[in-house]
Amino acid sequence: MLAHISKDQREETVTKHCVAVAQFARTLGKDVGLEPTAFLTALIYDWGKSRGAFSEYIKKASADPSSVRRGSVDHSTAGAKYIFETYYGEEPLEQLTAQLIATAICSHHGLYDMYKPDGTPQFKERLAQNEGLDYENVLQENQELLIDYDLDTEFKRATKEVERFIKQCNQMMGGIQSKEEENNYDFSAMGDFWIASLERLLLSILVQSDHLMTAEFMSEKHWHELLDASSTQELWQEWIRIFDTNIQKKGNKSTVGQLRGDLLRGCMAFAEKPSGIYTLEIPTGGGKTFSGLRYALGHAAQHQKRRIFYVSPLLAILEQNASEMKAQLSVEPGCPDTRVEAYILEHHSNIILEDQEEGSDGSRRYQQLTETWDSPFIMTTMVQFLNTLFDGSMQSIRRMHRLSSAIIIIDEIQSIPIKCVYLFNMMMNFLSMGCGATVVLCSATQPLLDQVGIPINYGKPESMIADRDNYEQAFKRVEITPLYTATGALQTMDTEALVDFVLEKFEGNLLIILNTKAAVRKLHFAIKAIKQRLEEMEGGHQVNQLITYMCAAHRSDRIETIKAALAAGEPLICISTQLIEAGVDISFKCVIRSLAGLDSIAQAAGRCNRNGEV
């Protein structure tokens, strides 16, 4: 029976395809401790193609794709039905393992609801049906696989793997419970979520294996990972040497520079710690981008990690830090480095492939890498990261297994929406304890993720910085002065009063951060309108605004223009929304901030006297 027909009319049988996918799934499953489970799932997932109805369907589709309706022949239920009928025994562990495998098989072309809107379970109903499956003939056609492979032994091994994941979940929940004798933690929710995450991980491996082995047959090109494990380790060592050399060349002897060097060395030493979830709580302006990168390289080399992820909530920060990291890993900073460009993937909406038309080899290769996250170093947005963890599309699910045995640096973690905190915490716990990932949460203003109803399970010690309070004092370069009225109330200003206050505080350059785009535009026009008063300020008439109405490229160009003006000592006023607060490497003599939370105030302070210039 046929599984695929290529454009040049080559045919691939169901048996050959299932074996190829199973062998590849075994390789991917090895990284997360799901080797037999992934192998067994992939070995039988396409059994439903072993019947005449599907062969007729695939032949029609090959001759004329418009003559068939995609998915009209059910080929996902038969393999799941076999697993459920054969191995769904009396033991809860066997039942859970059978259900995990069967659900992955049923879902490999798209998720479906396990329950109907009225609460009626439809999963078992689907597996109990026989109509339209030709089930007996399917079993007969796959006797060769049943003879060649000991499915009973593979299933027993799979139950052991599932049992290990459950024990890890119990260990994690016990560790959280021991932190406080009395708490309101929802352990039942964490256990259910853990099983659902395991299901998603298994499905990710199956979908990736299916897609790549199908592509290999269709194109007659052997697919392999961009770098094998040993080559990845060689890359980490090479980048460590380049990074350390470039840092030494910079040689910053200023007080701030020395403090940044101390923090960097502290992160290098912390790389020896085991995998876990840690905080990188470096004060604003303390150089956490490079400290986090050096930690990741050292930790990856010492603990045999396969990938490094850098995740940012804002494109402006992502592009800025991606550029800085690439320069730091290049033999000649500022000059294109082929190994850096080849092995670092930027996955976000602002990537434009120059001189590569749509459909070209370069364009297709970039698309493939964004679909598979095969690169050793991936820089992406919080949106793409959360999609990979929670979105229902196959494209997102397909990437999830890449987060195993990885280092995940999440920048500006305080920006995560409050409504996502429970889900985020549970998934980070799963990636850390279940998948061997190391998670680093970066911010000068860390949220209290371990003190909520469903807490994150930090490693010990929690912080990568030992004497954070001392560094906080050492990095203090700003005085924060709230404005009060004569009666002691917080002072408010209309636009006209704010213009006067801005001109009063202007001493060469000034940053104003307001809470809304409308307020920024209104103040910008008001300041631009007083041309004569601006000209009286020793030429200080360059006024810029930064808001999210601007397209990303325009916003990035504007930030670079502002940085250049500051470096040249040109007088300027910048008016921005909070987009400039988190992570933008820029420094003004004075910053005016509209009333906001303390985390925003602290982030705004990081744009003032950032390098100890005054």
C-alpha positions in Angstrom: 0.0 0.0 0.0 1.2 3.5 -0.8 2.0 6.3 1.6 3.4 8.9 -1.0 3.9 9.4 -4.7 6.5 12.0 -5.7 6.3 14.4 -8.5 8.4 12.2 -10.7 6.0 9.3 -9.9 8.3 7.4 -7.4 6.2 5.4 -4.9 6.8 4.9 -1.1 5.1 2.1 0.7 3.4 2.6 4.1 5.8 0.1 5.7 9.0 1.8 4.4 7.7 5.3 5.4 6.6 4.2 8.9 10.0 2.6 9.6 11.9 5.7 8.4 9.8 8.0 10.5 10.1 5.7 13.6 13.9 5.5 13.3 14.1 9.3 13.1 11.7 9.8 15.9 13.8 7.4 18.1 16.8 9.8 17.5 14.8 12.9 18.5 13.2 11.1 21.4 16.6 10.2 22.9 17.3 13.8 23.8 14.2 14.0 26.1 14.0 10.4 27.3 11.2 9.3 25.0 13.1 7.0 22.8 10.8 3.8 22.8 7.7 6.0 23.2 8.5 8.1 20.1 9.6 5.0 18.1 6.4 3.1 18.9 4.2 6.1 18.1 5.8 6.7 14.8 5.9 3.1 13.8 2.2 2.7 13.7 0.9 6.3 13.2 0.2 6.0 9.5 -1.3 2.5 9.5 -4.5 3.9 8.3 -2.9 4.4 4.9 -2.7 0.6 4.5 -6.0 0.2 2.6 -7.3 0.5 -0.9 -9.3 3.7 -0.2 -6.1 5.6 0.7 -4.1 4.3 -2.2 -6.9 5.4 -4.6 -6.9 8.8 -2.9 -3.2 9.3 -3.1 -3.1 8.3 -6.8 -5.9 10.8 -7.6 -4.1 13.5 -5.6 -0.9 12.8 -7.5 -2.6 13.0 -10.9 -4.8 16.0 -10.1 -4.7 17.6 -6.6 -8.0 19.4 -7.2 -9.8 16.1 -7.7 -9.6 15.2 -4.0 -10.4 16.9 -0.7 -7.4 16.9 1.6 -8.1 14.8 4.7 -11.2 13.1 3.2 -9.7 9.6 3.9 -9.1 9.0 7.7 -5.7 7.5 8.1 -5.1 8.7 11.7 -7.5 6.5 13.7 -6.4 3.0 12.8 -3.0 3.1 14.5 -4.5 4.8 17.6 -7.2 2.2 17.7 -4.6 -0.6 17.7 -2.7 0.9 20.6 -5.8 1.5 22.6 -7.3 -2.0 22.1 -4.0 -3.8 22.6 -2.4 -1.9 25.5 -5.1 0.0 27.4 -5.0 -2.4 30.4 -5.9 -2.3 34.0 -2.9 -0.5 35.3 -3.2 3.3 35.4 0.3 3.7 34.0 -0.5 1.5 31.0 -3.7 3.4 30.4 -1.9 6.7 30.5 0.8 5.6 28.1 -1.7 4.1 25.7 -3.7 7.3 25.8 -0.6 9.5 25.2 0.4 7.5 22.2 -3.1 7.2 20.7 -3.8 10.9 21.1 -0.5 11.9 19.4 -1.4 9.6 16.5 -4.9 11.0 16.2 -3.6 14.6 16.3 -0.6 14.4 13.9 -2.5 16.3 11.2 -4.3 18.7 13.6 -5.5 18.9 17.2 -9.1 18.0 17.9 -11.3 18.4 21.0 -11.2 15.5 23.4 -14.7 16.5 24.7 -17.8 17.7 23.0 -19.3 21.1 24.0 -21.8 19.2 26.3 -18.9 17.5 28.2 -19.3 14.1 26.5 -15.9 12.5 25.8 -15.4 11.8 22.1 -11.9 10.3 22.2 -13.0 6.8 23.1 -15.9 7.1 20.8 -13.6 7.8 17.9 -11.4 4.8 18.7 -14.4 2.5 19.2 -15.7 3.1 15.7 -15.1 0.7 12.8 -17.0 2.3 10.0 -14.9 3.6 7.1 -11.6 2.3 8.7 -11.3 -1.1 7.0 -9.6 -2.0 10.3 -9.1 -5.8 9.8 -7.4 -5.3 6.4 -5.2 -2.6 7.9 -4.0 -5.1 10.6 -3.4 -7.7 7.9 -1.4 -5.3 5.7 0.9 -4.5 8.7 1.7 -8.0 9.8 5.2 -7.5 8.6 5.8 -4.7 11.1 4.2 -6.8 13.9 6.6 -9.6 13.1 9.7 -7.5 12.6 9.3 -5.3 15.7 8.4 -6.4 19.3 5.7 -3.9 20.0 5.0 -5.4 23.4 8.5 -4.8 24.6 8.5 -1.3 23.1 5.3 -0.5 25.0 6.7 -1.8 28.3 9.7 0.5 27.8 7.4 3.4 26.9 5.5 2.9 30.2 8.9 3.2 32.1 9.6 6.5 30.3 6.1 7.9 31.2 6.6 6.7 34.7 9.9 8.7 34.9 8.1 11.9 33.8 5.4 11.4 36.4 8.0 10.9 39.1 9.8 14.1 38.0 6.4 15.9 38.2 5.9 14.6 41.8 9.4 15.5 42.7 8.9 19.0 41.4 5.6 19.4 43.2 7.1 18.0 46.4 10.0 20.6 46.2 7.5 23.4 45.9 5.4 22.1 48.7 8.4 21.9 51.1 9.1 25.6 50.7 6.0 26.5 52.7 4.1 24.3 55.2 0.8 26.0 54.4 0.0 27.2 50.9 -2.7 27.4 48.4 -0.8 25.9 45.5 -2.9 24.0 43.0 -1.0 20.7 42.7 -3.8 18.9 40.7 -3.5 21.6 38.0 0.3 21.2 37.8 0.0 17.4 37.4 -2.6 17.6 34.7 -0.6 20.3 32.9 2.5 18.2 33.1 0.8 15.2 31.3 -0.6 17.6 28.7 2.9 19.0 28.1 4.3 15.5 27.7 1.6 14.8 25.1 2.6 18.0 23.2 6.3 17.0 23.4 5.6 13.5 21.9 3.4 15.0 19.2 6.1 17.5 18.4 8.6 14.7 17.8 6.1 12.8 15.7 5.2 15.8 13.5 8.8 16.8 13.0 9.8 13.2 12.0 6.8 12.8 9.6 7.5 16.1 7.9 11.2 15.7 7.4 11.1 12.0 6.3 8.3 12.9 3.8 10.4 15.8 2.5 13.4 13.5 2.2 11.5 11.1 0.0 9.9 13.7 -2.1 13.1 15.6 -2.8 15.5 12.6 -2.8 17.8 14.7 -0.5 19.1 13.2 2.7 18.0 15.4 5.6 20.3 15.8 8.6 20.6 18.2 11.5 22.6 21.4 10.8 25.2 20.3 13.4 25.5 17.0 15.3 26.2 16.9 19.0 30.0 16.8 18.8 30.1 19.6 16.2 27.8 21.7 18.4 30.2 21.3 21.3 33.1 22.4 19.1 31.1 25.5 18.1 30.5 26.5 21.8 34.2 26.2 22.5 35.1 28.3 19.5 32.6 31.0 20.4 33.9 31.1 24.0 37.4 31.8 22.7 36.2 34.5 20.4 33.9 36.1 23.0 36.7 36.2 25.6 39.2 37.7 23.1 36.8 40.5 22.1 36.0 41.3 25.8 39.7 41.6 26.5 40.2 43.9 23.6 37.5 46.3 24.9 39.3 46.7 28.2 37.0 49.2 30.0 38.8 50.6 33.0 35.9 52.9 34.2 34.1 52.1 37.5 31.0 50.9 35.6 33.2 48.9 33.2 34.9 47.2 36.1 31.6 46.4 37.8 30.3 44.9 34.6 33.5 42.8 34.3 32.9 41.4 37.9 29.3 40.5 37.0 30.5 38.8 33.8 33.0 36.7 35.7 30.4 35.8 38.2 28.1 34.5 35.5 31.0 32.5 34.0 31.6 30.8 37.3 27.8 30.1 37.7 27.9 28.1 34.4 29.1 25.1 36.4 25.8 24.8 38.3 23.4 22.1 37.1 20.5 22.7 34.9 17.6 24.5 36.4 15.6 27.8 36.4 17.6 30.8 37.5 17.3 34.6 37.7 19.8 37.0 36.2 19.0 40.0 38.2 21.7 42.4 37.1 21.0 46.1 37.9 20.0 48.3 34.9 23.1 49.1 32.9 25.1 46.2 34.3 25.7 44.4 31.0 23.3 41.5 31.4 23.2 40.9 27.7 26.9 39.9 27.5 26.9 38.3 31.0 23.9 36.1 30.0 25.5 35.2 26.7 28.8 34.2 28.3 27.0 32.1 30.9 25.0 30.3 28.2 28.1 29.5 26.2 29.9 28.2 29.2 26.9 26.2 30.5 26.3 24.7 27.1 29.9 23.6 26.8 30.0 22.1 30.3 26.6 20.4 30.3 26.5 19.3 26.6 23.5 21.5 25.7 22.3 21.3 22.1 20.9 24.8 21.7 20.8 28.3 23.0 17.7 30.4 22.8 17.5 34.2 23.4 13.9 35.4 23.8 12.9 39.0 23.9 9.4 40.6 24.3 10.2 43.6 22.1 11.5 43.7 18.5 13.6 46.8 19.2 15.5 45.0 22.0 15.7 41.7 20.0 17.3 43.4 17.0 19.6 45.5 19.1 20.9 42.6 21.2 21.1 40.2 18.3 23.4 42.7 16.6 25.5 43.1 19.7 25.7 39.3 20.3 26.6 38.6 16.7 29.4 41.2 16.8 30.7 39.7 20.1 30.9 36.2 18.5 32.6 37.4 15.3 36.3 37.2 14.9 36.3 40.8 13.7 33.4 42.6 15.4 31.6 44.8 12.9 32.5 42.6 10.0 30.2 39.8 8.7 31.3 36.4 10.1 30.1 33.4 8.0 29.9 31.0 10.9 27.9 33.5 13.0 25.5 34.0 10.1 25.3 30.3 9.4 24.6 29.1 12.9 22.5 32.0 14.5 18.9 32.1 13.4 16.9 35.3 14.0 13.2 34.4 13.8 11.0 37.4 13.9 8.9 39.5 11.5 11.6 42.1 10.8 13.9 39.7 9.0 14.3 40.7 5.3 16.5 38.3 3.2 18.4 40.6 0.9 19.0 39.5 -2.6 16.9 36.4 -2.1 13.7 36.2 -4.0 10.7 34.4 -2.6 11.1 30.7 -3.5 14.9 30.9 -3.9 17.1 28.4 -2.1 18.1 30.9 0.5 14.4 31.9 1.2 13.4 28.2 1.4 16.3 27.4 3.8 15.4 30.3 6.1 11.7 29.2 6.1 12.8 25.6 6.9 14.9 26.8 9.8 12.1 28.9 11.3 9.8 25.9 11.0 12.2 23.4 12.6 14.5 25.6 14.9 17.4 23.4 13.9 20.0 26.1 14.4 22.3 25.9 17.5 21.5 29.5 18.4 18.0 30.9 18.0 17.0 34.5 18.7 13.2 35.0 18.7 10.4 37.0 20.1 8.3 36.1 23.2 5.3 35.7 20.8 7.0 33.0 18.8 8.3 31.3 22.0 4.8 31.2 23.6 3.3 30.0 20.3 5.7 27.1 20.3 4.6 26.3 23.9 0.9 26.8 23.6 -0.5 27.5 20.1 -2.6 24.8 18.5 -1.0 25.0 15.0 1.1 22.1 13.8 3.8 24.6 12.8 4.2 25.7 16.4 3.9 22.3 18.0 6.5 20.9 15.6 9.2 23.1 17.2 8.6 22.3 20.8 11.0 19.4 21.2 13.9 21.7 20.2 13.6 23.4 23.6 14.8 20.2 25.3 18.4 20.0 26.4 18.6 23.8 25.6 19.5 27.0 27.4 16.6 29.5 27.2 17.4 33.1 28.1 14.2 35.1 28.5 15.0 38.8 28.6 12.8 41.5 30.4 10.8 38.8 32.1 8.8 41.4 33.9 6.9 42.1 30.7 5.1 38.7 30.7 1.3 39.4 31.0 -0.1 38.6 34.4 -2.8 36.4 32.9 -0.1 34.2 31.4 1.9 33.7 34.7 0.4 30.4 35.8 0.8 28.8 32.4 4.3 30.2 32.0 5.4 28.9 35.4 4.1 25.4 34.8 5.7 25.2 31.3 9.1 26.4 32.6 9.0 23.8 35.3 8.2 21.1 32.7 11.0 22.3 30.3 13.5 22.4 33.2 12.8 19.1 35.0 11.1 17.1 32.3 13.2 18.2 29.3 16.6 19.0 30.7 16.5 22.7 29.8 18.1 25.5 31.7 15.9 28.6 31.9 17.4 32.1 32.7 15.0 34.8 33.6 16.6 38.2 33.0 15.5 41.6 34.4 16.6 44.3 36.7 13.1 44.2 38.1 12.3 40.5 38.7 8.6 39.5 39.1 7.8 37.3 42.1 7.1 34.2 40.0 7.8 31.9 43.0 5.2 33.5 45.2 2.0 33.0 43.2 -0.7 30.3 43.3 1.2 28.1 40.9 4.9 29.0 41.5 8.0 28.5 39.4 10.5 26.0 40.8 13.8 27.9 41.0 17.1 26.2 41.3 19.4 26.6 44.2 20.7 29.2 44.5 18.0 31.1 42.7 20.0 34.1 41.6 23.1 34.0 39.4 24.4 37.1 41.2 25.6 36.5 44.7 25.8 40.0 46.1 23.0 41.7 44.2 22.3 44.4 46.8 25.9 45.5 46.9 25.9 45.8 43.1 22.6 47.7 43.2 24.3 50.4 45.4 27.5 50.3 43.2 25.5 50.9 40.1 23.5 53.7 41.5 24.0 56.6 39.1 20.7 58.3 39.2 18.7 60.3 41.7 14.9 59.8 41.4 13.0 62.8 42.5 9.1 62.7 42.6 7.3 66.1 42.1 4.9 67.1 44.8 2.6 70.1 45.2 2.8 72.4 48.2 0.1 70.3 49.9 2.1 67.1 49.4 0.1 65.6 46.5 1.7 64.3 43.4 2.0 67.2 40.9 0.1 67.0 37.6 1.0 69.0 34.4 -0.9 69.9 31.3 1.0 70.0 28.0 1.9 73.7 28.4 3.3 73.2 31.9 5.2 70.1 30.8 6.8 72.0 27.9 8.1 74.6 30.4 9.4 71.9 32.7 11.2 70.2 29.9 12.9 73.4 28.8 13.8 74.1 32.5 15.5 70.7 32.9 17.2 70.6 29.5 21.0 70.5 29.8 22.3 69.3 26.4 20.0 66.2 26.1 16.8 65.0 27.7 14.5 62.0 27.5 10.7 62.2 28.3 8.8 59.0 28.7 5.0 59.2 28.7 2.4 56.5 29.1 0.4 56.9 25.9 1.2 57.4 22.2 -1.3 60.3 22.1 0.5 62.1 24.9 3.9 61.6 23.1 2.6 63.1 19.9 0.9 66.0 21.6 4.0 66.9 23.5 6.2 66.5 20.4 4.1 68.9 18.4 4.0 71.4 21.3 7.8 71.4 21.7 8.4 71.6 18.0 6.0 74.6 17.8 8.2 76.8 20.1 11.0 77.1 17.6 12.4 80.4 19.0 12.7 79.1 22.6 14.4 75.9 21.3 16.9 77.9 19.3 17.8 79.9 22.4 18.9 76.7 24.1 22.3 76.7 22.3 21.0 75.0 19.2 19.1 72.4 21.1 16.3 72.1 18.6 16.6 68.4 17.5 13.4 66.8 18.8 12.6 63.1 18.2 9.6 60.9 19.1 9.5 57.2 19.5 6.1 55.4 19.4 4.8 52.1 18.2 2.9 53.7 15.4 6.3 53.8 13.6 7.2 50.7 11.6 9.9 48.6 13.1 12.6 49.6 10.6 11.8 53.3 11.0 11.9 53.0 14.8 15.3 51.2 14.7 16.7 53.8 12.4 15.4 56.6 14.7 17.0 55.0 17.7 20.3 54.7 15.9 20.0 58.4 14.9 19.5 59.4 18.5 22.4 57.3 19.7 24.7 58.9 17.1 23.5 62.4 18.2 24.2 61.6 21.8 27.7 60.2 21.0 28.5 63.4 19.0 27.3 65.6 21.9 24.5 67.1 19.8 21.7 68.8 21.8 18.4 66.8 21.5 15.1 66.1 23.1 13.6 62.6 22.8 9.9 61.9 23.6 8.9 58.3 23.8 6.5 55.7 25.1 7.7 53.0 27.4 9.1 51.1 24.4 12.5 52.7 25.2 12.6 51.6 28.8 13.4 47.9 28.6 16.8 46.9 27.3 17.5 49.8 24.9 21.2 50.7 25.3 21.0 54.4 25.4 22.0 57.1 27.9 20.7 60.6 28.6 21.7 63.2 31.1 18.2 63.6 32.5 15.0 61.5 32.2 11.4 62.7 32.9 9.0 59.9 33.5 5.2 60.0 33.8 3.8 58.3 36.9 4.0 54.5 36.6 4.8 51.4 38.6 8.2 51.1 40.3 9.4 48.5 37.7 8.8 51.1 35.0 10.5 53.8 37.1 13.5 51.6 37.6 13.7 50.7 33.9 13.4 54.4 32.9 16.3 55.2 35.3 18.4 52.8 33.3 18.3 55.2 30.4 19.9 58.0 32.5 23.6 58.3 33.1 23.8 54.6 32.0 27.6 54.4 31.7 28.4 56.8 34.5 29.1 59.7 32.1 28.2 62.4 34.6 
